[in-house]
Amino acid sequence: MSNDLTRRSPDPPESTPEETQLPATREPVPERHVFTPQIDIFETAEGLVLRADLPGVSLETLDLQVQNNRLTLFGRVPEAAGAETSLVHQEYHEGDFLRSFILSENVDHDRISAKLANGVLEVFLPHAPKSQPRKIEVTGS
């Protein structure tokens, strides 16, 4: 694998504190489980492709950001059962997805693109253009 993603940030806690803030909106949200989504990373001639499984996440509940060389994805999954229901048996825990990566200088942040289809997020991290060799003119004093 290329050095474009140098390291993964630590895994998030099993559940968020009682009042957590969403990365983009900074609105308090009630306590929920936070899961680390499964990620595959592929390298192509043009850059890296990152695929993340985010079942239940929609375009409206997905936040993908690059800030200070960190790519962060946060996907909120809406609750399946309404407030008027009572839980009888549970095997699937509802929660949100959170994952972040430190990007290297080899990624062109301005051209990062992403698409979400059928619960799979695909992020394209293009290589930054390499500086071309050039002759430097030296002047006298």
C-alpha positions as CSV (number, residue, x, y, z in Angstrom):
1,M,0.0,0.0,0.0
2,S,1.2,3.5,-0.7
3,N,2.2,6.0,2.0
4,D,-0.7,8.3,1.0
5,L,-2.5,7.2,4.1
6,T,0.2,7.2,6.7
7,R,-1.7,5.9,9.7
8,R,-5.2,5.3,11.0
9,S,-6.4,7.3,14.0
10,P,-7.3,5.4,17.1
11,D,-10.5,3.5,17.2
12,P,-13.4,5.5,18.6
13,P,-15.0,4.4,21.9
14,E,-17.8,1.8,21.9
15,S,-20.3,4.5,22.6
16,T,-20.1,8.3,22.5
17,P,-20.4,10.5,25.6
18,E,-23.8,11.6,26.7
19,E,-23.6,14.8,24.6
20,T,-21.5,14.3,21.5
21,Q,-21.2,16.8,18.7
22,L,-21.4,16.0,15.0
23,P,-18.3,17.0,13.0
24,A,-20.0,19.4,10.6
25,T,-23.0,20.6,12.5
26,R,-21.7,20.7,16.0
27,E,-25.1,20.0,17.3
28,P,-25.4,17.9,20.5
29,V,-26.7,14.3,19.9
30,P,-27.9,11.7,22.4
31,E,-25.7,8.8,23.4
32,R,-25.3,6.2,20.6
33,H,-22.9,3.4,19.7
34,V,-20.1,4.5,17.3
35,F,-18.8,1.8,15.0
36,T,-15.5,1.8,13.0
37,P,-16.6,1.0,9.4
38,Q,-14.7,-1.6,7.4
39,I,-12.4,0.0,4.8
40,D,-10.7,-1.3,1.7
41,I,-8.0,0.9,0.0
42,F,-6.9,0.4,-3.6
43,E,-4.1,2.2,-5.4
44,T,-4.5,3.1,-9.1
45,A,-2.2,5.1,-11.4
46,E,-4.2,8.2,-10.6
47,G,-4.4,7.9,-6.8
48,L,-6.1,5.9,-4.0
49,V,-9.6,4.6,-3.8
50,L,-11.1,4.1,-0.4
51,R,-14.2,2.0,0.0
52,A,-16.2,2.0,3.3
53,D,-19.2,0.0,4.2
54,L,-21.8,2.3,5.8
55,P,-25.1,0.4,5.9
56,G,-28.1,2.7,6.7
57,V,-26.2,5.9,5.9
58,S,-27.7,8.3,3.3
59,L,-26.3,11.3,1.6
60,E,-28.2,13.5,4.0
61,T,-26.6,11.8,7.1
62,L,-23.1,11.5,5.7
63,D,-20.3,14.0,6.6
64,L,-17.0,13.7,4.8
65,Q,-14.3,16.3,5.5
66,V,-10.7,17.1,5.0
67,Q,-9.1,19.4,7.5
68,N,-5.5,19.7,8.6
69,N,-4.4,16.7,6.5
70,R,-7.1,14.5,8.2
71,L,-9.9,12.8,6.2
72,T,-12.8,12.2,8.5
73,L,-16.0,10.3,7.7
74,F,-19.0,10.4,9.9
75,G,-22.3,8.6,9.0
76,R,-25.4,8.8,11.1
77,V,-27.8,5.9,10.9
78,P,-31.4,6.8,11.7
79,E,-33.2,4.8,14.4
80,A,-35.3,2.0,12.8
81,A,-37.9,1.8,15.6
82,G,-40.0,4.8,16.7
83,A,-40.3,6.1,20.2
84,E,-43.7,4.4,20.6
85,T,-42.2,0.9,20.3
86,S,-40.6,-1.2,23.0
87,L,-37.6,-3.5,22.3
88,V,-38.4,-7.2,22.6
89,H,-35.2,-8.7,21.3
90,Q,-32.1,-7.1,19.8
91,E,-29.2,-8.6,17.8
92,Y,-28.3,-5.6,15.6
93,H,-27.1,-2.6,17.5
94,E,-27.9,0.8,15.9
95,G,-25.3,3.4,15.9
96,D,-23.2,5.7,13.8
97,F,-20.0,5.3,11.9
98,L,-16.8,7.2,12.4
99,R,-13.3,6.8,10.9
100,S,-10.5,9.2,10.1
101,F,-7.1,9.0,8.4
102,I,-4.1,11.2,8.2
103,L,-3.3,12.1,4.6
104,S,0.2,12.5,3.2
105,E,1.3,15.4,1.1
106,N,0.9,13.2,-2.0
107,V,-2.9,13.6,-2.0
108,D,-4.4,16.5,-3.9
109,H,-6.9,17.8,-1.4
110,D,-8.7,20.0,-3.9
111,R,-9.6,17.1,-6.2
112,I,-10.9,14.6,-3.6
113,S,-14.3,13.2,-4.7
114,A,-16.7,10.7,-3.3
115,K,-19.9,8.9,-4.1
116,L,-22.3,6.8,-2.0
117,A,-24.3,4.0,-3.4
118,N,-26.1,1.1,-1.7
119,G,-24.4,1.7,1.6
120,V,-20.9,1.8,0.2
121,L,-18.9,5.0,0.2
122,E,-16.2,5.3,-2.4
123,V,-13.7,8.2,-2.0
124,F,-11.1,9.0,-4.7
125,L,-7.9,10.5,-3.3
126,P,-6.0,11.7,-6.4
127,H,-2.2,12.0,-6.4
128,A,-0.9,15.5,-6.1
129,P,1.0,16.7,-9.2
130,K,4.7,16.3,-8.8
131,S,6.8,19.4,-9.2
132,Q,8.6,19.6,-12.5
133,P,12.3,20.1,-12.7
134,R,13.3,23.6,-13.7
135,K,16.4,25.7,-14.1
136,I,16.8,28.5,-11.5
137,E,18.4,31.6,-12.8
138,V,21.0,33.1,-10.5
139,T,21.6,36.8,-10.6
140,G,24.6,38.8,-9.3
141,S,24.5,41.6,-6.7
